[in-house]
Amino acid sequence: MYQRNNQNAPVRVRLPKDGEMIGIIEQLLGYAKMKVKGTDGKVRVCRVPGRLMRHLWLRERDIIIFKPWEFQPDTKGDVLYKYRKNQVEILKKKGLLKGLEDEL
């Protein structure tokens, strides 16, 4: 039998790659758009791309990976990945949520 709640099982955590950032959702704006505060302290309006729209369900205060746009990098971006609760705890332990402590 498989154990679903095995505390000793290793957890994989996806880290941001080149140009990607970790952020927290501050406000949902409707139609797959939201305000996201990044680890750099800037608030951007991010959207969920069409290929992820039915697979990625987001709420306020979720921790995500997003990629700022090349055209308007300080104001807009695309959401790429949502972290689960156990992954967020690992990110806290590693110190990767430095700009977001007051939001958590």
Backbone bond lengths (Angstrom), bond angles and torsions (degrees), N, CA, C in turn:
res aa  C-N    CA-C-N  psi(-1)  N-CA   C-N-CA  omega(-1)  CA-C   N-CA-C  phi
1 M - - - 1.447 - - 1.522 109.96 -
2 Y 1.293 114.68 150.30 1.458 120.76 177.44 1.519 110.15 -92.75
3 Q 1.300 115.56 142.80 1.458 120.03 175.89 1.521 108.55 -99.61
4 R 1.310 116.07 121.87 1.458 119.60 -177.20 1.522 112.13 -80.23
5 N 1.311 118.02 -37.51 1.453 121.16 -175.53 1.524 111.49 -105.33
6 N 1.291 116.01 49.20 1.450 120.79 -179.96 1.524 109.08 -78.52
7 Q 1.335 116.75 113.48 1.457 121.45 -177.58 1.530 112.11 -72.46
8 N 1.311 117.65 -20.92 1.454 120.71 -176.99 1.527 113.32 -90.90
9 A 1.310 117.29 -3.69 1.454 120.27 -178.87 1.530 109.87 -70.95
10 P 1.319 117.78 137.53 1.467 119.90 179.04 1.531 110.69 -68.42
11 V 1.314 114.89 144.03 1.461 121.00 -179.46 1.516 108.09 -113.88
12 R 1.323 116.60 127.13 1.456 120.62 177.43 1.522 108.86 -85.95
13 V 1.297 115.81 136.13 1.459 121.26 178.83 1.521 108.07 -123.65
14 R 1.322 116.12 122.37 1.459 120.81 177.77 1.518 108.38 -78.65
15 L 1.312 116.89 126.85 1.448 122.18 179.21 1.523 109.89 -101.36
16 P 1.333 117.69 154.22 1.470 119.55 179.11 1.521 111.51 -64.47
17 K 1.321 115.26 138.48 1.463 120.89 177.40 1.525 108.61 -96.53
18 D 1.313 117.01 -161.30 1.460 121.37 -176.61 1.530 111.98 -61.69
19 G 1.320 115.44 121.86 1.459 121.35 177.84 1.514 114.95 85.00
20 E 1.322 119.11 -9.63 1.464 122.12 -179.37 1.522 110.48 -90.33
21 M 1.335 115.87 155.70 1.458 121.53 -179.16 1.517 110.06 -137.19
22 I 1.341 115.44 158.81 1.457 121.73 173.40 1.520 107.62 -95.54
23 G 1.326 116.48 139.53 1.458 120.66 179.64 1.517 111.46 -147.92
24 I 1.336 114.71 172.76 1.458 121.89 177.71 1.524 107.99 -124.53
25 I 1.327 116.30 139.06 1.458 121.16 -179.38 1.526 108.80 -78.05
26 E 1.326 116.50 121.01 1.459 121.42 179.74 1.523 112.16 -92.31
27 Q 1.340 117.06 -40.61 1.463 120.01 -175.57 1.524 109.56 -152.65
28 L 1.329 116.10 136.29 1.462 121.30 174.09 1.523 108.18 -87.79
29 L 1.329 116.54 131.52 1.460 121.47 -175.92 1.521 113.01 -104.98
30 G 1.304 118.20 -10.97 1.461 121.27 -178.84 1.508 112.03 101.18
31 Y 1.326 115.30 152.60 1.460 124.86 -177.72 1.526 111.87 46.83
32 A 1.305 115.90 58.10 1.466 124.32 172.01 1.521 113.15 61.48
33 K 1.330 117.63 26.99 1.465 121.31 175.49 1.520 108.93 -121.12
34 M 1.328 115.55 149.89 1.458 120.19 -177.08 1.525 109.77 -157.96
35 K 1.342 115.59 159.53 1.454 121.29 172.95 1.518 107.54 -92.41
36 V 1.331 116.04 128.39 1.462 122.48 -176.56 1.521 108.81 -125.09
37 K 1.326 116.39 130.01 1.461 121.32 174.07 1.514 108.35 -96.97
38 G 1.327 116.43 120.96 1.457 121.33 -178.64 1.515 111.82 -87.12
39 T 1.322 116.22 173.01 1.451 121.19 179.45 1.524 111.88 -68.50
40 D 1.326 117.80 -14.43 1.462 120.98 176.19 1.527 112.36 -85.87
41 G 1.342 117.95 -2.13 1.458 122.21 177.23 1.504 114.62 91.91
42 K 1.317 119.09 -7.06 1.463 122.03 -179.61 1.521 110.24 -85.86
43 V 1.337 115.72 145.45 1.462 121.41 176.85 1.526 107.36 -103.03
44 R 1.331 115.41 126.49 1.462 121.60 -179.22 1.520 110.00 -122.48
45 V 1.321 115.86 154.58 1.459 121.39 171.07 1.518 106.45 -92.41
46 C 1.329 115.76 114.31 1.465 121.07 -177.81 1.518 109.93 -111.77
47 R 1.316 115.09 154.58 1.467 120.75 178.64 1.516 109.20 -126.36
48 V 1.324 114.79 157.74 1.459 121.07 174.51 1.530 106.79 -93.96
49 P 1.327 118.97 120.90 1.459 120.23 178.93 1.532 111.50 -61.28
50 G 1.312 116.96 154.64 1.457 122.35 -176.32 1.514 114.22 -57.29
51 R 1.321 117.97 -33.93 1.465 120.67 -178.69 1.520 111.99 -68.81
52 L 1.342 117.97 -20.64 1.467 121.64 -179.47 1.522 112.98 -106.95
53 M 1.316 117.79 -4.84 1.458 121.01 -169.70 1.533 113.26 -58.72
54 R 1.293 119.36 -39.03 1.464 121.39 -178.56 1.529 113.24 -90.10
55 H 1.314 117.04 -6.93 1.463 120.83 -176.63 1.522 113.23 -107.07
56 L 1.326 117.20 -15.24 1.453 121.74 -173.45 1.525 108.83 -120.02
57 W 1.333 116.78 104.81 1.458 122.06 179.70 1.515 108.40 -101.12
58 L 1.319 116.23 120.41 1.453 121.35 -172.13 1.518 111.71 -118.38
59 R 1.341 115.65 150.45 1.462 123.74 175.97 1.519 108.46 -131.59
60 E 1.325 115.36 169.58 1.453 119.46 173.85 1.525 109.11 -65.09
61 R 1.326 115.81 146.93 1.466 125.30 179.49 1.530 113.30 72.44
62 D 1.325 118.76 11.59 1.463 121.27 172.21 1.526 108.97 -77.33
63 I 1.320 116.46 144.50 1.460 122.53 176.50 1.522 107.18 -94.10
64 I 1.340 116.14 129.19 1.464 121.17 -174.11 1.523 110.64 -134.01
65 I 1.329 114.87 167.94 1.462 122.18 165.96 1.521 106.25 -107.72
66 F 1.330 115.88 131.64 1.454 119.49 176.43 1.522 109.21 -134.39
67 K 1.327 114.96 160.72 1.460 120.81 179.06 1.522 108.41 -121.20
68 P 1.342 117.65 119.00 1.464 119.48 176.95 1.526 110.87 -63.39
69 W 1.325 115.00 147.36 1.461 119.89 178.35 1.523 110.03 -68.14
70 E 1.326 116.10 153.57 1.459 120.61 176.02 1.524 110.71 -73.05
71 F 1.329 117.59 -31.72 1.461 121.80 -174.99 1.522 112.31 -77.92
72 Q 1.331 118.54 -46.54 1.461 123.21 179.09 1.533 108.94 -129.63
73 P 1.322 117.66 73.48 1.469 119.62 -171.75 1.524 114.72 -68.06
74 D 1.343 118.64 -22.10 1.460 120.35 -178.04 1.516 113.87 -88.93
75 T 1.347 117.45 -9.07 1.465 119.27 -175.66 1.520 114.66 -125.38
76 K 1.337 119.35 -20.11 1.466 120.61 -175.01 1.515 111.79 -137.72
77 G 1.358 115.32 157.79 1.454 120.60 179.60 1.517 111.84 -167.02
78 D 1.331 115.65 174.97 1.459 123.67 178.80 1.530 109.73 -118.85
79 V 1.327 116.60 136.59 1.465 122.17 177.23 1.530 108.15 -81.86
80 L 1.334 116.13 133.70 1.459 120.73 -177.55 1.521 113.98 -115.66
81 Y 1.345 117.77 -32.09 1.459 119.87 -171.31 1.525 109.31 -156.51
82 K 1.329 116.39 146.46 1.463 122.39 175.97 1.526 108.67 -117.22
83 Y 1.343 115.95 131.58 1.456 120.80 178.11 1.523 110.52 -84.25
84 R 1.340 115.71 146.46 1.463 121.38 172.50 1.527 108.96 -86.87
85 K 1.335 116.61 170.24 1.465 120.99 -175.36 1.526 112.33 -60.50
86 N 1.324 117.08 -43.54 1.464 118.99 -178.46 1.530 111.10 -68.64
87 Q 1.316 118.03 -29.38 1.454 120.99 176.68 1.530 111.29 -72.42
88 V 1.340 116.65 -34.63 1.460 120.69 177.78 1.523 110.23 -63.96
89 E 1.322 117.24 -39.25 1.461 120.18 178.21 1.530 111.16 -61.99
90 I 1.311 117.28 -38.79 1.463 121.16 178.39 1.529 110.15 -67.19
91 L 1.337 117.27 -39.70 1.458 120.27 177.19 1.527 111.15 -62.76
92 K 1.334 117.41 -37.60 1.470 120.86 177.65 1.520 110.76 -64.00
93 K 1.338 116.21 -43.07 1.464 120.24 -179.46 1.529 111.53 -64.72
94 K 1.337 116.71 -35.87 1.463 120.77 179.58 1.525 112.36 -78.38
95 G 1.339 117.70 -13.49 1.457 120.83 179.12 1.511 114.31 80.65
96 L 1.330 117.67 25.48 1.460 120.94 -178.28 1.534 113.32 -88.44
97 L 1.318 117.19 -3.65 1.465 120.70 -179.87 1.532 110.64 -106.59
98 K 1.322 117.54 41.87 1.458 122.19 -173.12 1.521 113.69 -60.53
99 G 1.317 119.52 -43.62 1.460 120.65 -177.10 1.513 114.36 -83.59
100 L 1.333 117.83 0.12 1.460 120.85 -172.49 1.531 113.40 -118.09
101 E 1.342 118.68 12.33 1.470 119.78 -175.70 1.515 112.26 -61.68
102 D 1.343 117.72 -38.54 1.464 119.92 -177.48 1.515 112.18 -70.19
103 E 1.325 118.66 -21.99 1.458 122.77 179.88 1.536 111.87 -83.34
104 L 1.326 117.06 -25.48 1.458 120.93 -175.24 1.468 110.18 -82.42
